[in-house]
Amino acid sequence: MMVHIACCDDDKEQLAGVREYFETLAFQIQTHLEVDYYLSANILMQKCRSDGNYYDIYLLDVEMPDVNGMELGEEIRKMAGRDAIIIYLTNYPRYMHQSFQVQAFQYMIKPLDYEPFKEEIMRAIRYLSNDNKSIIFKNAEQEEIVFRLKNILYIEKEKGLKLMNIIHTNGRDAVCGNMNLYEDKLLAEGFVKISRSTIVNMEHIHKIVKDELVLDNGMRVRASMRKTAEIRSRLAKYIMSGVV
């Protein structure tokens, strides 16, 4: 697995120390880490905008003279979306609450020690690995279709038919199969069963209004009334659990 990382810090010594940590980590875990180092937030933003390519992980200093880390994080969210992993570096814990505004993955206090650094970068890499998990279905022509789990919004079984509708971030596909065959795998990967015929990806649940789940794209999915308490409980545990 190739991991692309951007590290931005206006402190040359800090940047050199992080480079040494990444080189040590890559050797220890035998994984190719492609890391680019930036002394300027503006240069990092220009690079992303001009290439149209984005990194998997961003390691950002909070306090920089041109654009601070929080502003940079907001721009990265606009450009790269919710998939980007943003980790902040700072001398001052008081900035921690601000990092939640850009959905920061983690927050590390300077000066950095290697073991905590290693632990957080490994956690981010595991997250990326899990993020690429997929599932295979077959369509009516018995052709295999691969869906990335994170792109699936919900799956519903068509009443009276041996078909399921996969509603995903790019549209909808009808596939063959029985929901029971996939249920255990999906439940273990962050999905929740909201009725006899529908299972929803908790990653995409924005809020619950009475017996309706409002997804992050505005779609609404009705749940069984008797399951709403269970759904709320599972969603709360999912949100609190974070990344294992």
Secondary structure, DSSP 8 states (H G I E B T S, - for coil): --EEEEEE-S-HHHHHHHHHHHHHHHHHHT--EEEEEES-HHHHHHHHHHH----SEEEEES--SSS-HHHHHHHHHHHHGGG-EEEEEES-GGGHHHHGGGT-SEEEESS--HHHHHHHHHHHHHHHHHHT-EEEEE-TT--EEEEEGGGEEEEEE-TTSSEEEEEETTEEEEEES-HHHHHHHHHHTTEEEEETTEEEEGGGEEEEETTEEEETTS-EEE--GGGHHHHHHHHHHHHHH---
